[in-house]
């Protein structure tokens, strides 16, 4: 039987323009959260506030 991976509900808020993104993600083998998010629509990829909770 395959191991069930935990999914997380991720909220990313851009501190530059205030845009919010709600995504689902998983932790990789290193423990980092991966969602596929690259950057905000305003071009910001550094100043982000990230919150997550387990689903």
mmCIF entry with sequence, helices, sheets and N, C-alpha, C, O atoms, coordinates in Angstrom:
data_MODEL
# 
_entry.id   MODEL 
# 
_entity.id                         1 
_entity.type                       polymer 
_entity.pdbx_number_of_molecules   1 
# 
_entity_poly.entity_id                      1 
_entity_poly.type                           'polypeptide(L)' 
_entity_poly.nstd_linkage                   no 
_entity_poly.nstd_monomer                   no 
_entity_poly.pdbx_seq_one_letter_code       
;(UNK)(UNK)(UNK)(UNK)(UNK)(UNK)(UNK)(UNK)(UNK)(UNK)(UNK)(UNK)(UNK)(UNK)(UNK)(UNK)
(UNK)(UNK)(UNK)(UNK)(UNK)(UNK)(UNK)(UNK)(UNK)(UNK)(UNK)(UNK)(UNK)(UNK)(UNK)(UNK)
(UNK)(UNK)(UNK)(UNK)(UNK)(UNK)(UNK)(UNK)(UNK)(UNK)(UNK)(UNK)(UNK)(UNK)(UNK)(UNK)
(UNK)(UNK)(UNK)(UNK)(UNK)(UNK)(UNK)
;
_entity_poly.pdbx_seq_one_letter_code_can   XXXXXXXXXXXXXXXXXXXXXXXXXXXXXXXXXXXXXXXXXXXXXXXXXXXXXXX 
_entity_poly.pdbx_strand_id                 A 
# 
loop_
_entity_poly_seq.entity_id 
_entity_poly_seq.num 
_entity_poly_seq.mon_id 
_entity_poly_seq.hetero 
1 1  UNK n 
1 2  UNK n 
1 3  UNK n 
1 4  UNK n 
1 5  UNK n 
1 6  UNK n 
1 7  UNK n 
1 8  UNK n 
1 9  UNK n 
1 10 UNK n 
1 11 UNK n 
1 12 UNK n 
1 13 UNK n 
1 14 UNK n 
1 15 UNK n 
1 16 UNK n 
1 17 UNK n 
1 18 UNK n 
1 19 UNK n 
1 20 UNK n 
1 21 UNK n 
1 22 UNK n 
1 23 UNK n 
1 24 UNK n 
1 25 UNK n 
1 26 UNK n 
1 27 UNK n 
1 28 UNK n 
1 29 UNK n 
1 30 UNK n 
1 31 UNK n 
1 32 UNK n 
1 33 UNK n 
1 34 UNK n 
1 35 UNK n 
1 36 UNK n 
1 37 UNK n 
1 38 UNK n 
1 39 UNK n 
1 40 UNK n 
1 41 UNK n 
1 42 UNK n 
1 43 UNK n 
1 44 UNK n 
1 45 UNK n 
1 46 UNK n 
1 47 UNK n 
1 48 UNK n 
1 49 UNK n 
1 50 UNK n 
1 51 UNK n 
1 52 UNK n 
1 53 UNK n 
1 54 UNK n 
1 55 UNK n 
# 
_struct_asym.id          A 
_struct_asym.entity_id   1 
# 
_struct_sheet.id               AA1 
_struct_sheet.type             ? 
_struct_sheet.number_strands   4 
_struct_sheet.details          ? 
# 
loop_
_struct_sheet_order.sheet_id 
_struct_sheet_order.range_id_1 
_struct_sheet_order.range_id_2 
_struct_sheet_order.offset 
_struct_sheet_order.sense 
AA1 1 2 ? anti-parallel 
AA1 2 3 ? anti-parallel 
AA1 3 4 ? anti-parallel 
# 
loop_
_struct_sheet_range.sheet_id 
_struct_sheet_range.id 
_struct_sheet_range.beg_label_comp_id 
_struct_sheet_range.beg_label_asym_id 
_struct_sheet_range.beg_label_seq_id 
_struct_sheet_range.pdbx_beg_PDB_ins_code 
_struct_sheet_range.end_label_comp_id 
_struct_sheet_range.end_label_asym_id 
_struct_sheet_range.end_label_seq_id 
_struct_sheet_range.pdbx_end_PDB_ins_code 
_struct_sheet_range.beg_auth_comp_id 
_struct_sheet_range.beg_auth_asym_id 
_struct_sheet_range.beg_auth_seq_id 
_struct_sheet_range.end_auth_comp_id 
_struct_sheet_range.end_auth_asym_id 
_struct_sheet_range.end_auth_seq_id 
AA1 1 UNK A 33 ? UNK A 34 ? UNK A 33 UNK A 34 
AA1 2 UNK A 20 ? UNK A 27 ? UNK A 20 UNK A 27 
AA1 3 UNK A 7  ? UNK A 14 ? UNK A 7  UNK A 14 
AA1 4 UNK A 48 ? UNK A 54 ? UNK A 48 UNK A 54 
# 
loop_
_atom_site.group_PDB 
_atom_site.id 
_atom_site.type_symbol 
_atom_site.label_atom_id 
_atom_site.label_alt_id 
_atom_site.label_comp_id 
_atom_site.label_asym_id 
_atom_site.label_entity_id 
_atom_site.label_seq_id 
_atom_site.pdbx_PDB_ins_code 
_atom_site.Cartn_x 
_atom_site.Cartn_y 
_atom_site.Cartn_z 
_atom_site.occupancy 
_atom_site.B_iso_or_equiv 
_atom_site.pdbx_formal_charge 
_atom_site.auth_seq_id 
_atom_site.auth_comp_id 
_atom_site.auth_asym_id 
_atom_site.auth_atom_id 
_atom_site.pdbx_PDB_model_num 
ATOM 1   N N  . UNK A 1 1  ? 0.838  -1.188 0.000   1.00 0.00 ? 1  UNK A N  1 
ATOM 2   C CA . UNK A 1 1  ? 0.000  0.000  0.000   1.00 0.00 ? 1  UNK A CA 1 
ATOM 3   C C  . UNK A 1 1  ? 0.883  1.251  0.000   1.00 0.00 ? 1  UNK A C  1 
ATOM 4   O O  . UNK A 1 1  ? 1.871  1.317  0.731   1.00 0.00 ? 1  UNK A O  1 
ATOM 5   N N  . UNK A 1 2  ? 0.532  2.216  -0.801  1.00 0.00 ? 2  UNK A N  1 
ATOM 6   C CA . UNK A 1 2  ? 1.326  3.445  -0.931  1.00 0.00 ? 2  UNK A CA 1 
ATOM 7   C C  . UNK A 1 2  ? 1.172  4.326  0.309   1.00 0.00 ? 2  UNK A C  1 
ATOM 8   O O  . UNK A 1 2  ? 0.102  4.405  0.913   1.00 0.00 ? 2  UNK A O  1 
ATOM 9   N N  . UNK A 1 3  ? 2.245  4.968  0.660   1.00 0.00 ? 3  UNK A N  1 
ATOM 10  C CA . UNK A 1 3  ? 2.235  5.889  1.786   1.00 0.00 ? 3  UNK A CA 1 
ATOM 11  C C  . UNK A 1 3  ? 1.452  7.141  1.401   1.00 0.00 ? 3  UNK A C  1 
ATOM 12  O O  . UNK A 1 3  ? 1.700  7.735  0.352   1.00 0.00 ? 3  UNK A O  1 
ATOM 13  N N  . UNK A 1 4  ? 0.508  7.539  2.250   1.00 0.00 ? 4  UNK A N  1 
ATOM 14  C CA . UNK A 1 4  ? -0.291 8.730  1.965   1.00 0.00 ? 4  UNK A CA 1 
ATOM 15  C C  . UNK A 1 4  ? 0.494  9.978  2.364   1.00 0.00 ? 4  UNK A C  1 
ATOM 16  O O  . UNK A 1 4  ? 0.903  10.121 3.516   1.00 0.00 ? 4  UNK A O  1 
ATOM 17  N N  . UNK A 1 5  ? 0.698  10.875 1.408   1.00 0.00 ? 5  UNK A N  1 
ATOM 18  C CA . UNK A 1 5  ? 1.410  12.118 1.688   1.00 0.00 ? 5  UNK A CA 1 
ATOM 19  C C  . UNK A 1 5  ? 0.451  13.138 2.273   1.00 0.00 ? 5  UNK A C  1 
ATOM 20  O O  . UNK A 1 5  ? -0.706 13.229 1.863   1.00 0.00 ? 5  UNK A O  1 
ATOM 21  N N  . UNK A 1 6  ? 0.937  13.891 3.223   1.00 0.00 ? 6  UNK A N  1 
ATOM 22  C CA . UNK A 1 6  ? 0.115  14.936 3.828   1.00 0.00 ? 6  UNK A CA 1 
ATOM 23  C C  . UNK A 1 6  ? 0.047  16.137 2.896   1.00 0.00 ? 6  UNK A C  1 
ATOM 24  O O  . UNK A 1 6  ? 1.047  16.548 2.307   1.00 0.00 ? 6  UNK A O  1 
ATOM 25  N N  . UNK A 1 7  ? -1.148 16.684 2.779   1.00 0.00 ? 7  UNK A N  1 
ATOM 26  C CA . UNK A 1 7  ? -1.316 17.898 1.994   1.00 0.00 ? 7  UNK A CA 1 
ATOM 27  C C  . UNK A 1 7  ? -1.513 19.068 2.950   1.00 0.00 ? 7  UNK A C  1 
ATOM 28  O O  . UNK A 1 7  ? -2.029 18.911 4.057   1.00 0.00 ? 7  UNK A O  1 
ATOM 29  N N  . UNK A 1 8  ? -1.092 20.236 2.497   1.00 0.00 ? 8  UNK A N  1 
ATOM 30  C CA . UNK A 1 8  ? -1.187 21.439 3.310   1.00 0.00 ? 8  UNK A CA 1 
ATOM 31  C C  . UNK A 1 8  ? -1.935 22.518 2.544   1.00 0.00 ? 8  UNK A C  1 
ATOM 32  O O  . UNK A 1 8  ? -1.785 22.650 1.329   1.00 0.00 ? 8  UNK A O  1 
ATOM 33  N N  . UNK A 1 9  ? -2.730 23.279 3.253   1.00 0.00 ? 9  UNK A N  1 
ATOM 34  C CA . UNK A 1 9  ? -3.387 24.452 2.668   1.00 0.00 ? 9  UNK A CA 1 
ATOM 35  C C  . UNK A 1 9  ? -2.450 25.628 2.918   1.00 0.00 ? 9  UNK A C  1 
ATOM 36  O O  . UNK A 1 9  ? -2.120 25.939 4.062   1.00 0.00 ? 9  UNK A O  1 
ATOM 37  N N  . UNK A 1 10 ? -2.027 26.279 1.835   1.00 0.00 ? 10 UNK A N  1 
ATOM 38  C CA . UNK A 1 10 ? -1.004 27.319 1.915   1.00 0.00 ? 10 UNK A CA 1 
ATOM 39  C C  . UNK A 1 10 ? -1.604 28.665 1.513   1.00 0.00 ? 10 UNK A C  1 
ATOM 40  O O  . UNK A 1 10 ? -2.236 28.787 0.464   1.00 0.00 ? 10 UNK A O  1 
ATOM 41  N N  . UNK A 1 11 ? -1.399 29.663 2.352   1.00 0.00 ? 11 UNK A N  1 
ATOM 42  C CA . UNK A 1 11 ? -1.805 31.034 2.048   1.00 0.00 ? 11 UNK A CA 1 
ATOM 43  C C  . UNK A 1 11 ? -0.544 31.858 1.868   1.00 0.00 ? 11 UNK A C  1 
ATOM 44  O O  . UNK A 1 11 ? 0.286  31.949 2.773   1.00 0.00 ? 11 UNK A O  1 
ATOM 45  N N  . UNK A 1 12 ? -0.405 32.458 0.692   1.00 0.00 ? 12 UNK A N  1 
ATOM 46  C CA . UNK A 1 12 ? 0.752  33.304 0.400   1.00 0.00 ? 12 UNK A CA 1 
ATOM 47  C C  . UNK A 1 12 ? 0.233  34.722 0.189   1.00 0.00 ? 12 UNK A C  1 
ATOM 48  O O  . UNK A 1 12 ? -0.653 34.952 -0.634  1.00 0.00 ? 12 UNK A O  1 
ATOM 49  N N  . UNK A 1 13 ? 0.795  35.676 0.943   1.00 0.00 ? 13 UNK A N  1 
ATOM 50  C CA . UNK A 1 13 ? 0.400  37.075 0.808   1.00 0.00 ? 13 UNK A CA 1 
ATOM 51  C C  . UNK A 1 13 ? 1.611  37.888 0.404   1.00 0.00 ? 13 UNK A C  1 
ATOM 52  O O  . UNK A 1 13 ? 2.666  37.823 1.036   1.00 0.00 ? 13 UNK A O  1 
ATOM 53  N N  . UNK A 1 14 ? 1.443  38.656 -0.660  1.00 0.00 ? 14 UNK A N  1 
ATOM 54  C CA . UNK A 1 14 ? 2.510  39.531 -1.149  1.00 0.00 ? 14 UNK A CA 1 
ATOM 55  C C  . UNK A 1 14 ? 2.557  40.776 -0.269  1.00 0.00 ? 14 UNK A C  1 
ATOM 56  O O  . UNK A 1 14 ? 1.552  41.469 -0.110  1.00 0.00 ? 14 UNK A O  1 
ATOM 57  N N  . UNK A 1 15 ? 3.728  41.058 0.301   1.00 0.00 ? 15 UNK A N  1 
ATOM 58  C CA . UNK A 1 15 ? 3.878  42.235 1.149   1.00 0.00 ? 15 UNK A CA 1 
ATOM 59  C C  . UNK A 1 15 ? 4.054  43.508 0.330   1.00 0.00 ? 15 UNK A C  1 
ATOM 60  O O  . UNK A 1 15 ? 4.024  44.610 0.879   1.00 0.00 ? 15 UNK A O  1 
ATOM 61  N N  . UNK A 1 16 ? 4.235  43.363 -0.964  1.00 0.00 ? 16 UNK A N  1 
ATOM 62  C CA . UNK A 1 16 ? 4.429  44.500 -1.846  1.00 0.00 ? 16 UNK A CA 1 
ATOM 63  C C  . UNK A 1 16 ? 3.090  45.093 -2.293  1.00 0.00 ? 16 UNK A C  1 
ATOM 64  O O  . UNK A 1 16 ? 2.871  46.299 -2.180  1.00 0.00 ? 16 UNK A O  1 
ATOM 65  N N  . UNK A 1 17 ? 2.189  44.231 -2.805  1.00 0.00 ? 17 UNK A N  1 
ATOM 66  C CA . UNK A 1 17 ? 0.922  44.737 -3.337  1.00 0.00 ? 17 UNK A CA 1 
ATOM 67  C C  . UNK A 1 17 ? -0.305 44.264 -2.545  1.00 0.00 ? 17 UNK A C  1 
ATOM 68  O O  . UNK A 1 17 ? -1.403 44.785 -2.744  1.00 0.00 ? 17 UNK A O  1 
ATOM 69  N N  . UNK A 1 18 ? -0.129 43.280 -1.648  1.00 0.00 ? 18 UNK A N  1 
ATOM 70  C CA . UNK A 1 18 ? -1.231 42.813 -0.822  1.00 0.00 ? 18 UNK A CA 1 
ATOM 71  C C  . UNK A 1 18 ? -2.052 41.676 -1.421  1.00 0.00 ? 18 UNK A C  1 
ATOM 72  O O  . UNK A 1 18 ? -3.017 41.230 -0.800  1.00 0.00 ? 18 UNK A O  1 
ATOM 73  N N  . UNK A 1 19 ? -1.699 41.203 -2.596  1.00 0.00 ? 19 UNK A N  1 
ATOM 74  C CA . UNK A 1 19 ? -2.428 40.103 -3.245  1.00 0.00 ? 19 UNK A CA 1 
ATOM 75  C C  . UNK A 1 19 ? -2.289 38.833 -2.409  1.00 0.00 ? 19 UNK A C  1 
ATOM 76  O O  . UNK A 1 19 ? -1.242 38.584 -1.811  1.00 0.00 ? 19 UNK A O  1 
ATOM 77  N N  . UNK A 1 20 ? -3.373 38.020 -2.372  1.00 0.00 ? 20 UNK A N  1 
ATOM 78  C CA . UNK A 1 20 ? -3.361 36.763 -1.628  1.00 0.00 ? 20 UNK A CA 1 
ATOM 79  C C  . UNK A 1 20 ? -3.580 35.594 -2.564  1.00 0.00 ? 20 UNK A C  1 
ATOM 80  O O  . UNK A 1 20 ? -4.351 35.685 -3.520  1.00 0.00 ? 20 UNK A O  1 
ATOM 81  N N  . UNK A 1 21 ? -2.899 34.496 -2.284  1.00 0.00 ? 21 UNK A N  1 
ATOM 82  C CA . UNK A 1 21 ? -3.026 33.274 -3.072  1.00 0.00 ? 21 UNK A CA 1 
ATOM 83  C C  . UNK A 1 21 ? -3.308 32.116 -2.123  1.00 0.00 ? 21 UNK A C  1 
ATOM 84  O O  . UNK A 1 21 ? -2.622 31.969 -1.112  1.00 0.00 ? 21 UNK A O  1 
ATOM 85  N N  . UNK A 1 22 ? -4.304 31.294 -2.432  1.00 0.00 ? 22 UNK A N  1 
ATOM 86  C CA . UNK A 1 22 ? -4.617 30.096 -1.659  1.00 0.00 ? 22 UNK A CA 1 
ATOM 87  C C  . UNK A 1 22 ? -4.248 28.889 -2.506  1.00 0.00 ? 22 UNK A C  1 
ATOM 88  O O  . UNK A 1 22 ? -4.789 28.707 -3.597  1.00 0.00 ? 22 UNK A O  1 
ATOM 89  N N  . UNK A 1 23 ? -3.336 28.067 -2.014  1.00 0.00 ? 23 UNK A N  1 
ATOM 90  C CA . UNK A 1 23 ? -2.814 26.935 -2.766  1.00 0.00 ? 23 UNK A CA 1 
ATOM 91  C C  . UNK A 1 23 ? -2.794 25.685 -1.901  1.00 0.00 ? 23 UNK A C  1 
ATOM 92  O O  . UNK A 1 23 ? -2.975 25.755 -0.686  1.00 0.00 ? 23 UNK A O  1 
ATOM 93  N N  . UNK A 1 24 ? -2.573 24.549 -2.534  1.00 0.00 ? 24 UNK A N  1 
ATOM 94  C CA . UNK A 1 24 ? -2.318 23.302 -1.821  1.00 0.00 ? 24 UNK A CA 1 
ATOM 95  C C  . UNK A 1 24 ? -0.874 22.906 -2.093  1.00 0.00 ? 24 UNK A C  1 
ATOM 96  O O  . UNK A 1 24 ? -0.362 23.095 -3.196  1.00 0.00 ? 24 UNK A O  1 
ATOM 97  N N  . UNK A 1 25 ? -0.232 22.359 -1.079  1.00 0.00 ? 25 UNK A N  1 
ATOM 98  C CA . UNK A 1 25 ? 1.152  21.958 -1.250  1.00 0.00 ? 25 UNK A CA 1 
ATOM 99  C C  . UNK A 1 25 ? 1.481  20.703 -0.477  1.00 0.00 ? 25 UNK A C  1 
ATOM 100 O O  . UNK A 1 25 ? 0.673  20.194 0.299   1.00 0.00 ? 25 UNK A O  1 
ATOM 101 N N  . UNK A 1 26 ? 2.680  20.219 -0.704  1.00 0.00 ? 26 UNK A N  1 
ATOM 102 C CA . UNK A 1 26 ? 3.209  19.040 -0.014  1.00 0.00 ? 26 UNK A CA 1 
ATOM 103 C C  . UNK A 1 26 ? 4.642  19.315 0.373   1.00 0.00 ? 26 UNK A C  1 
ATOM 104 O O  . UNK A 1 26 ? 5.313  20.155 -0.225  1.00 0.00 ? 26 UNK A O  1 
ATOM 105 N N  . UNK A 1 27 ? 5.104  18.596 1.383   1.00 0.00 ? 27 UNK A N  1 
ATOM 106 C CA . UNK A 1 27 ? 6.505  18.723 1.782   1.00 0.00 ? 27 UNK A CA 1 
ATOM 107 C C  . UNK A 1 27 ? 7.325  17.721 0.990   1.00 0.00 ? 27 UNK A C  1 
ATOM 108 O O  . UNK A 1 27 ? 6.919  16.574 0.803   1.00 0.00 ? 27 UNK A O  1 
ATOM 109 N N  . UNK A 1 28 ? 8.494  18.172 0.523   1.00 0.00 ? 28 UNK A N  1 
ATOM 110 C CA . UNK A 1 28 ? 9.387  17.269 -0.209  1.00 0.00 ? 28 UNK A CA 1 
ATOM 111 C C  . UNK A 1 28 ? 10.256 16.489 0.778   1.00 0.00 ? 28 UNK A C  1 
ATOM 112 O O  . UNK A 1 28 ? 10.081 16.617 1.990   1.00 0.00 ? 28 UNK A O  1 
ATOM 113 N N  . UNK A 1 29 ? 11.169 15.700 0.280   1.00 0.00 ? 29 UNK A N  1 
ATOM 114 C CA . UNK A 1 29 ? 11.995 14.846 1.140   1.00 0.00 ? 29 UNK A CA 1 
ATOM 115 C C  . UNK A 1 29 ? 12.907 15.631 2.074   1.00 0.00 ? 29 UNK A C  1 
ATOM 116 O O  . UNK A 1 29 ? 13.366 15.091 3.080   1.00 0.00 ? 29 UNK A O  1 
ATOM 117 N N  . UNK A 1 30 ? 13.177 16.895 1.761   1.00 0.00 ? 30 UNK A N  1 
ATOM 118 C CA . UNK A 1 30 ? 14.004 17.747 2.618   1.00 0.00 ? 30 UNK A CA 1 
ATOM 119 C C  . UNK A 1 30 ? 13.180 18.504 3.658   1.00 0.00 ? 30 UNK A C  1 
ATOM 120 O O  . UNK A 1 30 ? 13.742 19.198 4.505   1.00 0.00 ? 30 UNK A O  1 
ATOM 121 N N  . UNK A 1 31 ? 11.853 18.375 3.599   1.00 0.00 ? 31 UNK A N  1 
ATOM 122 C CA . UNK A 1 31 ? 10.976 19.064 4.545   1.00 0.00 ? 31 UNK A CA 1 
ATOM 123 C C  . UNK A 1 31 ? 10.529 20.434 4.079   1.00 0.00 ? 31 UNK A C  1 
ATOM 124 O O  . UNK A 1 31 ? 9.869  21.153 4.830   1.00 0.00 ? 31 UNK A O  1 
ATOM 125 N N  . UNK A 1 32 ? 10.877 20.817 2.844   1.00 0.00 ? 32 UNK A N  1 
ATOM 126 C CA . UNK A 1 32 ? 10.454 22.106 2.298   1.00 0.00 ? 32 UNK A CA 1 
ATOM 127 C C  . UNK A 1 32 ? 9.066  21.980 1.689   1.00 0.00 ? 32 UNK A C  1 
ATOM 128 O O  . UNK A 1 32 ? 8.739  20.961 1.081   1.00 0.00 ? 32 UNK A O  1 
ATOM 129 N N  . UNK A 1 33 ? 8.265  22.997 1.849   1.00 0.00 ? 33 UNK A N  1 
ATOM 130 C CA . UNK A 1 33 ? 6.917  23.014 1.304   1.00 0.00 ? 33 UNK A CA 1 
ATOM 131 C C  . UNK A 1 33 ? 6.955  23.389 -0.173  1.00 0.00 ? 33 UNK A C  1 
ATOM 132 O O  . UNK A 1 33 ? 7.551  24.402 -0.537  1.00 0.00 ? 33 UNK A O  1 
ATOM 133 N N  . UNK A 1 34 ? 6.323  22.582 -1.029  1.00 0.00 ? 34 UNK A N  1 
ATOM 134 C CA . UNK A 1 34 ? 6.304  22.870 -2.461  1.00 0.00 ? 34 UNK A CA 1 
ATOM 135 C C  . UNK A 1 34 ? 4.870  23.064 -2.929  1.00 0.00 ? 34 UNK A C  1 
ATOM 136 O O  . UNK A 1 34 ? 3.995  22.246 -2.644  1.00 0.00 ? 34 UNK A O  1 
ATOM 137 N N  . UNK A 1 35 ? 4.639  24.156 -3.651  1.00 0.00 ? 35 UNK A N  1 
ATOM 138 C CA . UNK A 1 35 ? 3.315  24.455 -4.185  1.00 0.00 ? 35 UNK A CA 1 
ATOM 139 C C  . UNK A 1 35 ? 3.357  24.745 -5.679  1.00 0.00 ? 35 UNK A C  1 
ATOM 140 O O  . UNK A 1 35 ? 2.325  24.691 -6.347  1.00 0.00 ? 35 UNK A O  1 
ATOM 141 N N  . UNK A 1 36 ? 4.519  25.049 -6.203  1.00 0.00 ? 36 UNK A N  1 
ATOM 142 C CA . UNK A 1 36 ? 4.637  25.459 -7.586  1.00 0.00 ? 36 UNK A CA 1 
ATOM 143 C C  . UNK A 1 36 ? 4.571  26.969 -7.752  1.00 0.00 ? 36 UNK A C  1 
ATOM 144 O O  . UNK A 1 36 ? 4.700  27.468 -8.869  1.00 0.00 ? 36 UNK A O  1 
ATOM 145 N N  . UNK A 1 37 ? 4.373  27.712 -6.657  1.00 0.00 ? 37 UNK A N  1 
ATOM 146 C CA . UNK A 1 37 ? 4.300  29.172 -6.701  1.00 0.00 ? 37 UNK A CA 1 
ATOM 147 C C  . UNK A 1 37 ? 5.679  29.742 -6.994  1.00 0.00 ? 37 UNK A C  1 
ATOM 148 O O  . UNK A 1 37 ? 6.660  29.360 -6.357  1.00 0.00 ? 37 UNK A O  1 
ATOM 149 N N  . UNK A 1 38 ? 5.758  30.656 -7.960  1.00 0.00 ? 38 UNK A N  1 
ATOM 150 C CA . UNK A 1 38 ? 7.038  31.278 -8.332  1.00 0.00 ? 38 UNK A CA 1 
ATOM 151 C C  . UNK A 1 38 ? 7.126  32.737 -7.914  1.00 0.00 ? 38 UNK A C  1 
ATOM 152 O O  . UNK A 1 38 ? 8.087  33.143 -7.260  1.00 0.00 ? 38 UNK A O  1 
ATOM 153 N N  . UNK A 1 39 ? 6.112  33.538 -8.295  1.00 0.00 ? 39 UNK A N  1 
ATOM 154 C CA . UNK A 1 39 ? 6.118  34.958 -7.944  1.00 0.00 ? 39 UNK A CA 1 
ATOM 155 C C  . UNK A 1 39 ? 4.717  35.540 -8.045  1.00 0.00 ? 39 UNK A C  1 
ATOM 156 O O  . UNK A 1 39 ? 3.831  34.958 -8.672  1.00 0.00 ? 39 UNK A O  1 
ATOM 157 N N  . UNK A 1 40 ? 4.533  36.682 -7.427  1.00 0.00 ? 40 UNK A N  1 
ATOM 158 C CA . UNK A 1 40 ? 3.252  37.387 -7.448  1.00 0.00 ? 40 UNK A CA 1 
ATOM 159 C C  . UNK A 1 40 ? 3.021  38.003 -8.831  1.00 0.00 ? 40 UNK A C  1 
ATOM 160 O O  . UNK A 1 40 ? 3.948  38.122 -9.631  1.00 0.00 ? 40 UNK A O  1 
ATOM 161 N N  . UNK A 1 41 ? 1.789  38.385 -9.094  1.00 0.00 ? 41 UNK A N  1 
ATOM 162 C CA . UNK A 1 41 ? 1.476  39.015 -10.380 1.00 0.00 ? 41 UNK A CA 1 
ATOM 163 C C  . UNK A 1 41 ? 2.144  40.386 -10.540 1.00 0.00 ? 41 UNK A C  1 
ATOM 164 O O  . UNK A 1 41 ? 2.277  40.888 -11.655 1.00 0.00 ? 41 UNK A O  1 
ATOM 165 N N  . UNK A 1 42 ? 2.567  40.992 -9.410  1.00 0.00 ? 42 UNK A N  1 
ATOM 166 C CA . UNK A 1 42 ? 3.269  42.279 -9.497  1.00 0.00 ? 42 UNK A CA 1 
ATOM 167 C C  . UNK A 1 42 ? 4.763  42.083 -9.760  1.00 0.00 ? 42 UNK A C  1 
ATOM 168 O O  . UNK A 1 42 ? 5.494  43.059 -9.932  1.00 0.00 ? 42 UNK A O  1 
ATOM 169 N N  . UNK A 1 43 ? 5.227  40.810 -9.793  1.00 0.00 ? 43 UNK A N  1 
ATOM 170 C CA . UNK A 1 43 ? 6.627  40.534 -10.070 1.00 0.00 ? 43 UNK A CA 1 
ATOM 171 C C  . UNK A 1 43 ? 7.459  40.266 -8.824  1.00 0.00 ? 43 UNK A C  1 
ATOM 172 O O  . UNK A 1 43 ? 8.624  39.885 -8.935  1.00 0.00 ? 43 UNK A O  1 
ATOM 173 N N  . UNK A 1 44 ? 6.888  40.457 -7.651  1.00 0.00 ? 44 UNK A N  1 
ATOM 174 C CA . UNK A 1 44 ? 7.597  40.249 -6.395  1.00 0.00 ? 44 UNK A CA 1 
ATOM 175 C C  . UNK A 1 44 ? 7.811  38.753 -6.145  1.00 0.00 ? 44 UNK A C  1 
ATOM 176 O O  . UNK A 1 44 ? 6.869  37.966 -6.241  1.00 0.00 ? 44 UNK A O  1 
ATOM 177 N N  . UNK A 1 45 ? 9.037  38.365 -5.829  1.00 0.00 ? 45 UNK A N  1 
ATOM 178 C CA . UNK A 1 45 ? 9.298  36.970 -5.470  1.00 0.00 ? 45 UNK A CA 1 
ATOM 179 C C  . UNK A 1 45 ? 10.108 36.855 -4.174  1.00 0.00 ? 45 UNK A C  1 
ATOM 180 O O  . UNK A 1 45 ? 10.538 35.759 -3.816  1.00 0.00 ? 45 UNK A O  1 
ATOM 181 N N  . UNK A 1 46 ? 10.317 37.954 -3.479  1.00 0.00 ? 46 UNK A N  1 
ATOM 182 C CA . UNK A 1 46 ? 11.120 37.959 -2.254  1.00 0.00 ? 46 UNK A CA 1 
ATOM 183 C C  . UNK A 1 46 ? 10.297 38.272 -1.000  1.00 0.00 ? 46 UNK A C  1 
ATOM 184 O O  . UNK A 1 46 ? 10.419 37.573 0.006   1.00 0.00 ? 46 UNK A O  1 
ATOM 185 N N  . UNK A 1 47 ? 9.473  39.302 -1.049  1.00 0.00 ? 47 UNK A N  1 
ATOM 186 C CA . UNK A 1 47 ? 8.733  39.763 0.126   1.00 0.00 ? 47 UNK A CA 1 
ATOM 187 C C  . UNK A 1 47 ? 7.358  39.106 0.182   1.00 0.00 ? 47 UNK A C  1 
ATOM 188 O O  . UNK A 1 47 ? 6.356  39.688 -0.235  1.00 0.00 ? 47 UNK A O  1 
ATOM 189 N N  . UNK A 1 48 ? 7.329  37.872 0.710   1.00 0.00 ? 48 UNK A N  1 
ATOM 190 C CA . UNK A 1 48 ? 6.097  37.100 0.784   1.00 0.00 ? 48 UNK A CA 1 
ATOM 191 C C  . UNK A 1 48 ? 5.892  36.598 2.203   1.00 0.00 ? 48 UNK A C  1 
ATOM 192 O O  . UNK A 1 48 ? 6.849  36.217 2.878   1.00 0.00 ? 48 UNK A O  1 
ATOM 193 N N  . UNK A 1 49 ? 4.647  36.597 2.655   1.00 0.00 ? 49 UNK A N  1 
ATOM 194 C CA . UNK A 1 49 ? 4.302  36.015 3.948   1.00 0.00 ? 49 UNK A CA 1 
ATOM 195 C C  . UNK A 1 49 ? 3.584  34.706 3.655   1.00 0.00 ? 49 UNK A C  1 
ATOM 196 O O  . UNK A 1 49 ? 2.561  34.694 2.970   1.00 0.00 ? 49 UNK A O  1 
ATOM 197 N N  . UNK A 1 50 ? 4.124  33.589 4.179   1.00 0.00 ? 50 UNK A N  1 
ATOM 198 C CA . UNK A 1 50 ? 3.591  32.263 3.875   1.00 0.00 ? 50 UNK A CA 1 
ATOM 199 C C  . UNK A 1 50 ? 3.086  31.618 5.143   1.00 0.00 ? 50 UNK A C  1 
ATOM 200 O O  . UNK A 1 50 ? 3.831  31.490 6.114   1.00 0.00 ? 50 UNK A O  1 
ATOM 201 N N  . UNK A 1 51 ? 1.814  31.206 5.150   1.00 0.00 ? 51 UNK A N  1 
ATOM 202 C CA . UNK A 1 51 ? 1.189  30.460 6.239   1.00 0.00 ? 51 UNK A CA 1 
ATOM 203 C C  . UNK A 1 51 ? 0.703  29.138 5.708   1.00 0.00 ? 51 UNK A C  1 
ATOM 204 O O  . UNK A 1 51 ? 0.277  29.064 4.555   1.00 0.00 ? 51 UNK A O  1 
ATOM 205 N N  . UNK A 1 52 ? 0.752  28.093 6.505   1.00 0.00 ? 52 UNK A N  1 
ATOM 206 C CA . UNK A 1 52 ? 0.213  26.805 6.041   1.00 0.00 ? 52 UNK A CA 1 
ATOM 207 C C  . UNK A 1 52 ? -0.363 26.024 7.213   1.00 0.00 ? 52 UNK A C  1 
ATOM 208 O O  . UNK A 1 52 ? 0.100  26.131 8.349   1.00 0.00 ? 52 UNK A O  1 
ATOM 209 N N  . UNK A 1 53 ? -1.400 25.226 6.901   1.00 0.00 ? 53 UNK A N  1 
ATOM 210 C CA . UNK A 1 53 ? -2.021 24.330 7.859   1.00 0.00 ? 53 UNK A CA 1 
ATOM 211 C C  . UNK A 1 53 ? -2.260 22.998 7.186   1.00 0.00 ? 53 UNK A C  1 
ATOM 212 O O  . UNK A 1 53 ? -2.455 22.933 5.972   1.00 0.00 ? 53 UNK A O  1 
ATOM 213 N N  . UNK A 1 54 ? -2.244 21.942 7.966   1.00 0.00 ? 54 UNK A N  1 
ATOM 214 C CA . UNK A 1 54 ? -2.465 20.605 7.410   1.00 0.00 ? 54 UNK A CA 1 
ATOM 215 C C  . UNK A 1 54 ? -3.937 20.424 7.086   1.00 0.00 ? 54 UNK A C  1 
ATOM 216 O O  . UNK A 1 54 ? -4.803 20.868 7.840   1.00 0.00 ? 54 UNK A O  1 
ATOM 217 N N  . UNK A 1 55 ? -4.223 19.770 5.961   1.00 0.00 ? 55 UNK A N  1 
ATOM 218 C CA . UNK A 1 55 ? -5.615 19.510 5.570   1.00 0.00 ? 55 UNK A CA 1 
ATOM 219 C C  . UNK A 1 55 ? -6.106 18.247 6.210   1.00 0.00 ? 55 UNK A C  1 
ATOM 220 O O  . UNK A 1 55 ? -7.255 17.857 6.004   1.00 0.00 ? 55 UNK A O  1 
# 
